[in-house]
Amino acid sequence: MPIPPNQDRGESRRGPGFNLDISLAQPCLLSFEGDKERFKTSVIGFEPYQFIIIRLPAVPGIQQKLALGRGITLRLECDGTLWGFNTNILKAVMSPTPMLVVAYPYSAERLHLRKHHRTPCFLPARLANDFLDAAGLVTDISLGGCHMILDGAWTEKVLNIMTGDPVTLSWRPDDESLLQVDATVHKRTTGRTPLSLGLEFSSLVPESQEMLERFVSRLEEAKHALEQDNLP
């Protein structure tokens, strides 16, 4: 069954056995079972499907809440997706820095903050307007936009590209078709080589819209298949 290529803003989904989108130094909110207070903290380590290590906030009296096995709730945001899940404390460590080891969740609520869900990819593409024609790599895409990293060889030629500039993104979704999409530069990451851009797609003609939907749907199906293959 095809997987929908986009998710409405505010939809929550539950998926057991998933690989949680998580990274080192990622900010999160911690709350203890039976306690409404929330504490700001961050992820300092993890082993997929086994455990997550979070920094213990430096809050007076918090050590009294650290009974082993006590339930906690973690909320964290990653690339436009808000994750929330319940877990329990496996171990509290005070040295060399206070930290909590918690069980890796079996399932989580996932809330998409973007209007369209982004799907990871590694897609060779070209970006062009009246002043540039540059090669690059699209690293995630949705029906509403994408993230693109320009080839380092083009960096010196596109330094003047700014947020709000109109561009055309083109790539081949299959061996025969060429898909061209008008877009606007929504975000430009400064001080980084190669240059990183966030693009927001403009209104598409029906044929291009249909091609884009089919392409994103195929990516979602492939991603889902890989996630199932990686289940323990």
MARBA-3410 file (N, C-alpha, C, O; in Angstrom, 1 decimal):
232
0.8,-1.2,0.0,0.0,0.0,0.0,0.9,1.2,0.0,1.8,1.3,0.8 ~ 0.7,2.2,-0.9,1.5,3.4,-0.9,1.4,4.2,0.4,0.3,4.2,1.0 ~ 2.5,4.8,0.8,2.5,5.6,2.0,2.3,7.0,1.6,2.9,7.5,0.6 ~ 1.3,7.8,2.2,1.1,9.1,1.8,2.3,10.0,1.8,3.1,9.9,2.8 ~ 2.6,10.8,0.8,3.8,11.5,0.7,3.8,12.7,1.6,4.9,13.3,1.8
2.7,13.2,2.2,2.7,14.3,3.0,1.8,14.1,4.2,0.9,13.3,4.2 ~ 2.1,14.8,5.3,1.4,14.7,6.5,0.8,16.0,6.9,1.6,17.0,6.8 ~ -0.4,16.1,7.3,-1.0,17.4,7.7,-0.3,17.9,9.0,0.1,17.1,9.8 ~ -0.2,19.2,9.1,0.3,19.8,10.3,-0.5,19.4,11.5,-1.8,19.4,11.5 ~ 0.1,18.9,12.6,-0.6,18.6,13.8,-1.0,17.1,13.9,-1.5,16.7,14.9
-0.7,16.3,12.8,-1.0,14.9,12.9,0.0,14.2,13.8,1.2,14.4,13.7 ~ -0.6,13.3,14.7,0.3,12.5,15.5,0.3,11.0,15.1,-0.8,10.6,14.7 ~ 1.4,10.4,15.1,1.4,9.0,14.7,2.2,8.2,15.7,3.1,8.7,16.4 ~ 1.8,6.9,15.8,2.5,6.0,16.8,3.1,4.8,16.0,2.4,4.2,15.1 ~ 4.3,4.5,16.3,5.0,3.4,15.5,5.9,2.6,16.4,7.0,3.1,16.7
5.6,1.4,16.7,6.4,0.6,17.5,7.7,0.1,16.8,7.6,-0.1,15.6 ~ 8.8,0.0,17.5,10.0,-0.6,16.9,10.7,0.4,15.9,11.4,-0.1,15.0 ~ 10.4,1.7,16.0,10.9,2.6,15.0,12.4,3.0,15.5,12.8,2.7,16.6 ~ 13.1,3.6,14.6,14.4,4.2,14.9,14.2,5.7,15.1,14.0,6.4,14.2 ~ 14.2,6.1,16.4,13.9,7.5,16.8,14.9,8.5,16.2,16.1,8.2,16.2
14.4,9.6,15.6,15.2,10.6,15.1,15.8,11.4,16.3,15.2,12.1,17.0 ~ 17.1,11.1,16.6,17.7,11.7,17.8,19.2,11.9,17.5,19.8,11.2,16.7 ~ 19.8,12.9,18.1,21.2,13.2,17.9,21.9,13.8,19.2,21.1,14.2,20.1 ~ 23.2,13.7,19.2,23.9,14.2,20.4,23.7,15.7,20.6,23.6,16.5,19.6 ~ 23.6,16.1,21.8,23.4,17.5,22.2,22.0,18.1,21.8,21.8,19.3,21.9
21.1,17.2,21.5,19.7,17.6,21.1,19.0,18.0,22.3,18.9,17.2,23.3 ~ 18.4,19.2,22.3,17.6,19.7,23.5,16.4,18.9,23.7,15.8,18.4,22.7 ~ 15.9,18.7,24.9,14.7,18.0,25.2,14.1,18.4,26.5,14.8,19.1,27.3 ~ 12.8,18.1,26.7,12.1,18.4,28.0,11.9,17.1,28.8,11.4,16.1,28.2 ~ 12.2,17.2,30.0,12.1,16.0,30.9,11.0,16.3,32.0,11.0,17.3,32.6
10.1,15.3,32.2,9.2,15.4,33.3,9.1,14.0,33.9,9.2,13.0,33.2 ~ 8.8,14.0,35.3,8.7,12.8,36.0,7.3,12.4,36.2,6.4,13.2,36.3 ~ 7.1,11.1,36.2,5.7,10.5,36.4,5.1,11.1,37.7,5.7,11.1,38.8 ~ 3.9,11.6,37.6,3.2,12.2,38.8,3.6,13.6,39.1,3.2,14.1,40.1 ~ 4.5,14.2,38.3,5.0,15.6,38.5,4.8,16.4,37.3,5.3,16.0,36.2
4.1,17.5,37.4,3.8,18.4,36.2,5.0,19.3,35.8,5.0,19.8,34.7 ~ 6.0,19.4,36.7,7.1,20.3,36.3,8.0,19.7,35.2,8.2,18.5,35.2 ~ 8.4,20.5,34.3,9.3,20.1,33.2,10.6,20.8,33.3,10.8,21.9,33.7 ~ 11.7,20.0,33.0,13.0,20.4,33.1,13.7,20.4,31.7,13.6,19.4,31.0 ~ 14.4,21.5,31.4,15.2,21.5,30.1,16.5,20.7,30.3,17.2,20.9,31.3
16.8,19.9,29.3,18.0,19.1,29.4,18.5,18.8,27.9,18.0,19.4,27.0 ~ 19.3,17.8,27.8,19.8,17.5,26.4,20.3,16.0,26.4,20.6,15.4,27.4 ~ 20.4,15.5,25.2,20.8,14.1,24.9,22.4,14.1,24.9,22.9,14.9,24.1 ~ 23.0,13.2,25.6,24.5,13.2,25.6,25.0,11.8,25.1,26.2,11.6,25.1 ~ 24.0,10.9,24.8,24.4,9.6,24.3,23.2,8.7,24.1,22.2,8.9,24.7
23.4,7.7,23.2,22.3,6.8,23.0,22.8,5.5,22.3,23.8,5.6,21.6 ~ 22.1,4.5,22.4,22.3,3.2,21.7,20.9,2.8,21.1,20.0,2.4,21.9 ~ 20.7,2.9,19.8,19.4,2.6,19.3,18.8,1.3,19.8,19.5,0.3,19.8 ~ 17.5,1.3,20.2,16.7,0.2,20.6,17.2,-0.3,22.0,16.6,-1.3,22.5 ~ 18.1,0.4,22.7,18.6,-0.1,24.0,18.4,1.0,25.1,17.7,0.8,26.0
19.1,2.2,24.9,19.0,3.2,25.9,19.3,4.6,25.4,19.8,4.7,24.3 ~ 18.9,5.6,26.1,19.2,7.0,25.8,19.9,7.6,27.1,19.4,7.3,28.2 ~ 20.9,8.4,26.9,21.5,9.1,28.1,21.2,10.6,28.0,21.5,11.2,27.0 ~ 20.7,11.1,29.0,20.4,12.6,29.0,21.1,13.2,30.2,21.3,12.6,31.3 ~ 21.4,14.5,30.0,22.1,15.2,31.1,21.1,15.5,32.2,19.9,15.9,31.9
21.5,15.4,33.4,20.6,15.6,34.6,20.6,17.1,34.9,21.7,17.7,35.1 ~ 19.5,17.8,34.8,19.5,19.3,35.1,20.0,19.6,36.5,19.7,18.8,37.4 ~ 20.7,20.7,36.6,21.2,21.2,37.8,20.1,21.9,38.6,20.2,23.2,38.7 ~ 19.2,21.2,39.1,18.0,21.8,39.8,18.0,21.3,41.3,18.1,20.1,41.5 ~ 17.9,22.2,42.3,17.9,21.7,43.7,16.8,20.7,43.9,15.6,20.9,43.5
17.1,19.6,44.6,16.1,18.6,44.9,15.8,17.6,43.9,14.9,16.7,44.1 ~ 16.4,17.7,42.7,16.0,16.8,41.6,16.4,15.4,41.9,15.8,14.4,41.4 ~ 17.5,15.2,42.6,18.0,13.8,42.9,17.0,13.0,43.7,17.0,11.8,43.7 ~ 16.1,13.7,44.4,15.1,13.0,45.2,14.0,12.3,44.3,13.3,11.5,44.7 ~ 14.0,12.7,43.0,13.0,12.2,42.1,13.6,11.0,41.3,12.9,10.4,40.5
14.8,10.5,41.6,15.5,9.6,40.7,15.4,8.1,41.1,16.4,7.4,41.0 ~ 14.3,7.7,41.6,14.1,6.3,41.9,14.2,5.4,40.7,13.6,5.7,39.7 ~ 15.0,4.4,40.8,15.2,3.5,39.6,13.9,2.9,39.2,13.1,2.4,40.0 ~ 13.6,2.9,37.9,12.4,2.3,37.4,11.2,3.4,37.3,10.2,3.1,36.8 ~ 11.5,4.6,37.9,10.4,5.6,37.9,10.2,6.0,36.4,11.1,6.2,35.6
8.9,6.2,36.1,8.5,6.6,34.8,8.8,8.1,34.5,8.7,8.9,35.4 ~ 9.3,8.4,33.3,9.5,9.8,32.9,8.9,10.0,31.5,8.7,9.0,30.8 ~ 8.8,11.2,31.1,8.4,11.6,29.8,9.4,12.5,29.2,9.9,13.4,29.8 ~ 9.8,12.2,28.0,10.8,13.0,27.2,10.1,13.6,26.0,9.3,12.9,25.3 ~ 10.3,14.9,25.7,9.8,15.5,24.5,11.0,16.2,23.8,11.8,16.9,24.4
11.2,15.9,22.5,12.3,16.5,21.8,11.9,16.8,20.4,11.0,16.1,19.8 ~ 12.5,17.8,19.8,12.2,18.2,18.4,13.4,17.8,17.5,14.6,18.1,17.9 ~ 13.2,17.3,16.4,14.2,17.0,15.4,13.7,17.3,14.0,12.9,16.6,13.5 ~ 14.3,18.3,13.4,14.1,18.6,12.0,12.6,18.7,11.6,12.1,18.1,10.7 ~ 11.9,19.5,12.4,10.5,19.7,12.1,9.5,18.7,12.7,8.3,18.8,12.4
10.0,17.7,13.4,9.2,16.7,14.0,9.3,16.7,15.5,10.4,16.7,16.0 ~ 8.2,16.7,16.2,8.2,16.7,17.7,7.9,15.3,18.2,6.9,14.8,17.8 ~ 8.8,14.7,18.9,8.7,13.4,19.5,8.3,13.5,21.0,8.9,14.3,21.7 ~ 7.4,12.6,21.4,7.1,12.6,22.8,6.9,11.1,23.2,6.2,10.4,22.5 ~ 7.5,10.6,24.3,7.4,9.2,24.7,7.6,9.1,26.2,8.3,9.9,26.8
7.0,8.0,26.7,7.2,7.6,28.1,8.2,6.5,28.2,8.3,5.6,27.3 ~ 9.1,6.6,29.2,10.1,5.6,29.4,10.4,5.5,30.9,9.6,6.0,31.7 ~ 11.4,4.8,31.3,11.7,4.7,32.7,13.2,4.8,33.0,14.0,4.5,32.1 ~ 13.6,5.1,34.2,15.0,5.3,34.5,15.7,4.0,34.7,15.2,3.1,35.5 ~ 16.8,3.8,34.0,17.6,2.5,34.2,18.7,2.7,35.2,19.0,1.9,36.0
19.3,4.0,35.2,20.4,4.2,36.1,20.6,5.7,36.2,20.5,6.4,35.2 ~ 21.0,6.2,37.4,21.4,7.6,37.6,22.9,7.6,37.9,23.3,6.9,38.8 ~ 23.6,8.5,37.2,25.1,8.5,37.3,25.4,10.0,37.7,24.9,10.9,37.1 ~ 26.2,10.2,38.8,26.5,11.5,39.3,27.9,12.0,38.9,28.2,13.2,38.9 ~ 28.8,11.0,38.4,30.2,11.4,38.0,30.5,10.7,36.7,30.2,9.5,36.5
31.3,11.4,35.8,31.9,12.7,36.0,30.9,13.9,35.8,31.3,15.0,36.1 ~ 29.7,13.6,35.3,28.7,14.6,35.3,27.3,14.0,35.5,27.1,12.8,35.1 ~ 26.4,14.7,36.2,25.1,14.0,36.5,24.4,13.7,35.2,24.2,14.5,34.3 ~ 23.9,12.5,35.1,23.2,12.0,33.9,22.2,10.9,34.3,22.3,10.2,35.3 ~ 21.3,10.7,33.4,20.3,9.6,33.5,20.4,8.7,32.3,20.4,9.2,31.1
20.4,7.4,32.6,20.2,6.4,31.5,18.8,5.9,31.5,18.3,5.4,32.5 ~ 18.1,6.1,30.4,16.7,5.7,30.4,16.5,4.7,29.2,17.3,4.6,28.3 ~ 15.4,3.9,29.4,15.2,2.9,28.4,14.8,3.5,27.0,14.0,4.5,27.0 ~ 15.2,2.9,26.0,14.9,3.3,24.6,13.4,3.0,24.4,12.9,1.9,24.8 ~ 12.6,3.9,24.0,11.1,3.7,23.9,10.7,2.7,22.9,11.3,2.5,21.8
9.7,1.9,23.2,9.1,1.0,22.2,8.2,1.7,21.2,8.1,1.3,20.1 ~ 7.6,2.8,21.6,6.8,3.6,20.7,6.8,5.0,21.1,7.2,5.3,22.3 ~ 6.4,5.9,20.3,6.3,7.4,20.6,5.3,8.0,19.8,4.8,7.6,18.7 ~ 4.8,9.2,20.3,3.9,10.0,19.6,4.7,11.0,18.7,5.7,11.6,19.2 ~ 4.4,11.1,17.5,5.2,11.9,16.5,4.3,13.0,15.9,3.2,12.7,15.3
4.6,14.2,16.2,3.8,15.4,15.7,4.6,16.1,14.7,5.7,16.7,15.0 ~ 4.1,16.2,13.4,4.8,17.0,12.4,4.5,18.4,12.5,3.4,18.8,12.4 ~ 5.5,19.2,12.7,5.4,20.7,12.8,5.3,21.4,11.5,4.7,22.4,11.3 ~ 5.9,20.7,10.5,5.8,21.3,9.1,4.5,20.9,8.5,3.9,19.9,8.9 ~ 4.1,21.7,7.5,2.9,21.4,6.8,3.0,20.1,6.0,2.1,19.3,5.9
4.2,19.8,5.5,4.5,18.6,4.8,5.7,17.9,5.4,6.7,18.5,5.8 ~ 5.6,16.6,5.6,6.7,15.8,6.2,7.8,15.7,5.2,7.6,15.3,4.0 ~ 9.0,15.9,5.7,10.3,15.8,4.9,10.7,14.3,4.9,10.7,13.6,5.9 ~ 11.2,13.9,3.7,11.7,12.5,3.5,13.2,12.6,3.2,13.5,13.3,2.2 ~ 14.1,11.9,3.9,15.5,12.0,3.6,15.8,11.4,2.2,15.1,10.4,1.8
16.8,11.9,1.5,17.2,11.4,0.2,18.6,11.9,-0.1,19.1,12.7,0.6 ~ 19.2,11.3,-1.1,20.4,11.8,-1.7,20.3,11.9,-3.2,20.5,11.0,-3.9 ~ 19.8,13.1,-3.6,19.3,13.3,-5.0,20.2,14.3,-5.7,20.1,15.5,-5.4 ~ 20.9,13.9,-6.7,21.7,14.9,-7.5,20.7,15.8,-8.2,19.7,15.3,-8.8 ~ 20.9,17.1,-8.2,20.0,18.1,-8.8,20.7,19.3,-9.2,21.9,19.5,-8.9
20.0,20.2,-9.9,20.6,21.5,-10.3,19.7,22.6,-9.9,18.5,22.5,-9.9 ~ 20.4,23.7,-9.5,19.7,24.9,-9.1,20.0,26.0,-10.0,21.2,26.3,-10.3 ~ 19.1,26.8,-10.5,19.4,27.8,-11.5,18.4,29.0,-11.3,17.3,28.9,-10.9 ~ 18.9,30.2,-11.7,18.1,31.4,-12.0,18.9,32.2,-13.0,19.7,31.7,-13.7 ~ 18.6,33.5,-13.0,19.2,34.4,-14.1,20.7,34.6,-13.8,21.4,35.0,-14.6
21.2,34.2,-12.6,22.5,34.6,-12.2,23.4,33.3,-11.9,24.6,33.5,-11.7 ~ 22.8,32.2,-11.8,23.6,31.0,-11.5,23.0,29.7,-12.1,21.8,29.7,-12.4 ~ 23.9,28.7,-12.2,23.5,27.4,-12.6,24.4,26.4,-11.9,25.5,26.2,-12.4 ~ 23.9,25.9,-10.8,24.8,25.1,-9.9,24.3,23.7,-9.7,23.1,23.5,-9.6 ~ 25.3,22.8,-9.5,25.0,21.4,-9.2,24.9,21.3,-7.6,25.5,22.1,-6.9
24.2,20.3,-7.2,24.1,20.1,-5.7,23.4,18.8,-5.4,23.1,17.9,-6.3 ~ 23.1,18.6,-4.1,22.5,17.4,-3.6,21.4,17.7,-2.7,21.5,18.4,-1.7 ~ 20.2,17.2,-3.1,19.0,17.4,-2.2,19.0,16.3,-1.2,19.1,15.1,-1.5 ~ 19.0,16.7,0.1,19.1,15.8,1.2,17.8,15.4,1.9,17.8,14.5,2.7 ~ 16.8,16.2,1.7,15.4,15.8,2.1,14.4,16.6,1.2,14.8,17.7,0.7
13.2,16.1,1.1,12.3,16.7,0.2,10.8,16.3,0.6,10.6,15.3,1.3 ~ 9.9,17.2,0.3,8.5,17.0,0.6,7.7,17.7,-0.5,8.3,18.2,-1.5 ~ 6.4,17.7,-0.5,5.6,18.3,-1.5,5.7,19.9,-1.4,5.4,20.6,-2.3 ~ 6.2,20.4,-0.2,6.3,21.8,0.0,7.7,22.4,-0.2,7.8,23.6,-0.3 ~ 8.7,21.6,-0.2,10.1,22.1,-0.3,11.1,21.1,-0.1,10.8,19.9,-0.1
12.4,21.6,0.1,13.5,20.6,0.2,14.7,21.3,0.9,14.7,22.6,1.0 ~ 15.6,20.6,1.2,16.9,21.1,1.7,18.0,20.6,0.7,18.0,19.5,0.3 ~ 18.8,21.6,0.3,19.8,21.3,-0.7,21.2,21.8,-0.3,21.3,22.9,0.3 ~ 22.2,21.0,-0.6,23.6,21.4,-0.4,24.3,21.5,-1.7,24.3,20.6,-2.5 ~ 24.8,22.7,-2.0,25.4,23.0,-3.3,26.8,22.4,-3.3,27.5,22.3,-2.3
27.2,21.9,-4.5,28.5,21.4,-4.8,29.6,22.4,-4.4,29.4,23.6,-4.7 ~ 30.6,22.0,-3.6,31.6,22.9,-3.1,32.3,23.7,-4.2,32.8,24.8,-4.0 ~ 32.4,23.1,-5.4,33.0,23.8,-6.5,32.3,25.0,-7.0,32.9,25.9,-7.6 ~ 31.0,25.2,-6.6,30.2,26.3,-7.0,30.1,27.4,-5.9,29.5,28.4,-6.2 ~ 30.7,27.2,-4.8,30.5,28.1,-3.7,30.9,29.5,-4.0,30.1,30.4,-3.7
32.0,29.7,-4.7,32.5,31.1,-5.0,31.5,31.8,-6.0,31.5,33.0,-6.0 ~ 30.8,31.0,-6.7,29.9,31.6,-7.8,28.5,31.9,-7.3,27.8,32.6,-8.0 ~ 28.1,31.5,-6.1,26.8,31.7,-5.7,26.7,32.4,-4.3,25.7,32.3,-3.6 ~ 27.7,33.1,-3.9,27.7,33.8,-2.6,26.6,34.9,-2.5,26.2,35.2,-1.4 ~ 26.2,35.4,-3.6,25.2,36.4,-3.6,23.7,35.9,-3.5,22.8,36.8,-3.5
23.5,34.7,-3.5,22.2,34.2,-3.4,21.6,34.5,-2.0,22.3,34.2,-1.0 ~ 20.4,35.0,-2.0,19.8,35.4,-0.7,18.5,34.8,-0.5,17.8,34.3,-1.4 ~ 18.0,34.8,0.8,16.6,34.4,1.1,15.7,35.3,0.3,15.8,36.5,0.2 ~ 14.6,34.6,-0.2,13.6,35.3,-1.1,13.9,35.3,-2.5,13.0,35.6,-3.3 ~ 15.1,34.8,-2.9,15.4,34.8,-4.4,14.7,33.7,-5.0,14.5,32.6,-4.5
14.1,33.9,-6.2,13.5,32.8,-7.0,14.5,32.0,-7.7,15.5,32.5,-8.2 ~ 14.2,30.7,-7.7,15.2,29.7,-8.4,14.3,28.6,-9.0,13.1,28.5,-8.8 ~ 15.0,27.8,-9.9,14.4,26.6,-10.4,15.2,25.4,-10.1,16.4,25.4,-10.3 ~ 14.6,24.4,-9.5,15.2,23.2,-9.1,14.9,22.1,-10.1,13.7,22.0,-10.5 ~ 15.8,21.4,-10.6,15.6,20.3,-11.6,16.3,19.1,-11.3,17.5,19.1,-10.8
15.7,17.9,-11.5,16.3,16.6,-11.3,15.5,15.6,-12.1,14.4,15.9,-12.6 ~ 16.0,14.4,-12.2,15.4,13.3,-12.9,14.8,12.3,-11.9,15.6,11.6,-11.3 ~ 13.5,12.3,-11.8,12.9,11.3,-10.9,13.0,9.9,-11.4,12.8,8.9,-10.6 ~ 13.2,9.7,-12.7,13.5,8.4,-13.3,14.4,8.6,-14.4,15.0,9.7,-14.6 ~ 14.7,7.5,-15.2,15.7,7.5,-16.2,15.3,8.4,-17.4,16.1,8.8,-18.2
14.0,8.7,-17.6,13.5,9.4,-18.7,13.0,10.8,-18.5,13.3,11.7,-19.3 ~ 12.4,11.0,-17.3,11.7,12.3,-17.1,12.6,13.3,-16.5,13.5,13.0,-15.7 ~ 12.4,14.6,-16.8,13.1,15.7,-16.1,12.0,16.5,-15.4,11.1,17.0,-16.1 ~ 12.2,16.7,-14.1,11.2,17.5,-13.3,11.8,18.8,-13.0,12.9,18.8,-12.3 ~ 11.2,19.9,-13.3,11.6,21.2,-13.0,10.6,21.9,-12.1,9.4,21.9,-12.4
11.0,22.4,-11.0,10.1,23.0,-10.0,10.6,24.4,-9.6,11.7,24.6,-9.3 ~ 9.7,25.4,-9.7,10.0,26.7,-9.3,10.0,26.8,-7.8,9.1,26.2,-7.1 ~ 10.9,27.5,-7.2,11.0,27.6,-5.7,11.5,29.0,-5.3,12.0,29.8,-6.1 ~ 11.5,29.2,-4.0,12.0,30.4,-3.4,13.0,30.0,-2.3,12.8,29.0,-1.6 ~ 14.1,30.7,-2.2,15.1,30.4,-1.2,14.5,30.8,0.2,14.3,32.0,0.4
14.2,29.9,1.0,13.5,30.1,2.3,14.6,30.3,3.4,14.3,31.0,4.4 ~ 15.7,29.6,3.3,16.7,29.7,4.3,18.1,29.5,3.7,18.3,28.7,2.8 ~ 19.1,30.3,4.1,20.4,30.2,3.6,21.3,30.1,4.9,21.4,31.0,5.7 ~ 22.1,29.0,5.0,23.0,28.8,6.1,24.3,29.4,5.8,25.0,29.1,4.9 ~ 24.6,30.5,6.6,25.8,31.2,6.3,27.0,30.6,7.1,26.9,29.9,8.1
28.2,31.0,6.6,29.4,30.6,7.3,29.7,29.1,7.1,30.5,28.6,7.9 ~ 29.1,28.4,6.2,29.4,27.0,6.0,29.7,26.7,4.6,29.1,27.2,3.6 ~ 30.7,25.8,4.3,31.1,25.4,3.0,30.9,23.8,3.0,31.5,23.2,3.8 ~ 30.2,23.3,2.0,29.5,23.9,1.0,28.2,24.6,1.5,27.8,24.4,2.6 ~ 27.6,25.4,0.6,26.5,26.2,1.0,25.2,25.4,1.1,25.0,24.5,0.3
24.5,25.6,2.2,23.2,24.9,2.5,22.0,25.8,2.3,22.0,26.9,2.9 ~ 21.0,25.3,1.6,19.8,26.1,1.3,18.6,25.4,1.6,18.5,24.2,1.4 ~ 17.6,26.1,2.2,16.2,25.6,2.3,15.3,26.2,1.2,15.3,27.4,1.1 ~ 14.7,25.4,0.5,13.9,25.8,-0.7,12.4,25.6,-0.4,12.0,24.5,0.1 ~ 11.5,26.5,-0.7,10.1,26.4,-0.6,9.5,26.4,-2.0,9.7,27.4,-2.8
8.8,25.3,-2.4,8.3,25.2,-3.7,7.1,26.2,-4.0,6.3,26.4,-3.1 ~ 7.1,26.7,-5.2,6.0,27.6,-5.6,4.9,26.7,-6.1,5.0,25.5,-6.2 ~ 3.8,27.4,-6.6,2.7,26.6,-7.2,3.1,25.8,-8.4,3.8,26.3,-9.2 ~ 2.7,24.5,-8.4,3.1,23.7,-9.5,2.0,23.4,-10.5,0.8,23.5,-10.1 ~ 2.4,23.2,-11.7,1.4,22.9,-12.7,1.0,21.4,-12.4,1.8,20.7,-11.8
-0.2,21.0,-12.8,-0.7,19.7,-12.4,0.2,18.5,-12.8,0.4,17.6,-12.0 ~ 0.8,18.6,-13.9,1.7,17.5,-14.4,2.9,17.4,-13.4,3.3,16.3,-13.0 ~ 3.5,18.6,-13.1,4.7,18.5,-12.2,4.3,18.1,-10.8,5.0,17.4,-10.1 ~ 3.1,18.6,-10.3,2.6,18.2,-9.0,2.4,16.7,-8.9,2.8,16.0,-7.9 ~ 1.9,16.0,-10.0,1.7,14.6,-10.0,3.0,13.9,-10.0,3.2,12.9,-9.3
4.0,14.3,-10.8,5.3,13.7,-10.8,6.0,13.8,-9.4,6.6,12.8,-8.9 ~ 5.9,15.0,-8.8,6.5,15.2,-7.4,5.8,14.2,-6.4,6.5,13.6,-5.6 ~ 4.5,14.1,-6.4,3.8,13.2,-5.5,4.2,11.8,-5.7,4.4,11.1,-4.7 ~ 4.3,11.3,-6.9,4.7,10.0,-7.2,6.2,9.7,-6.7,6.5,8.7,-6.1 ~ 7.0,10.7,-6.9,8.4,10.6,-6.5,8.6,10.5,-5.0,9.3,9.7,-4.4
7.9,11.4,-4.3,8.0,11.5,-2.8,7.4,10.2,-2.2,7.8,9.7,-1.2 ~ 6.3,9.7,-2.8,5.6,8.5,-2.3,6.6,7.3,-2.5,6.7,6.5,-1.6 ~ 7.3,7.2,-3.6,8.3,6.2,-3.7,9.4,6.2,-2.7,9.9,5.2,-2.1 ~ 9.9,7.5,-2.4,10.9,7.6,-1.3,10.4,7.2,0.0,11.1,6.5,0.8 ~ 9.1,7.5,0.3,8.5,7.1,1.6,8.4,5.6,1.7,8.6,5.0,2.8
8.0,4.9,0.6,7.9,3.5,0.6,9.3,2.8,0.9,9.4,1.9,1.6 ~ 10.3,3.4,0.2,11.7,2.9,0.4,12.2,3.1,1.8,12.8,2.2,2.4 ~ 11.9,4.3,2.4,12.3,4.5,3.8,11.6,3.6,4.7,12.2,3.0,5.7 ~ 10.3,3.3,4.5,9.5,2.4,5.4,10.1,1.0,5.3,10.2,0.3,6.3 ~ 10.5,0.6,4.1,11.0,-0.8,3.9,12.4,-0.9,4.7,12.6,-1.9,5.3
13.2,0.1,4.6,14.5,0.1,5.3,14.3,0.1,6.8,15.0,-0.6,7.5 ~ 13.3,0.8,7.3,13.0,0.8,8.8,12.6,-0.6,9.2,13.0,-1.0,10.3 ~ 11.8,-1.2,8.4,11.3,-2.6,8.8,12.5,-3.6,8.8,12.6,-4.5,9.6 ~ 13.4,-3.4,7.8,14.6,-4.3,7.7,15.5,-4.1,8.9,16.2,-5.1,9.3 ~ 15.5,-2.9,9.5,16.4,-2.6,10.6,15.8,-3.0,12.0,16.5,-2.8,13.0
14.6,-3.4,12.0,14.0,-3.8,13.3,14.8,-5.0,13.9,15.2,-5.9,13.2 ~ 14.9,-4.9,15.3,15.7,-6.0,15.9,15.0,-7.3,15.9,15.5,-8.3,16.4
END
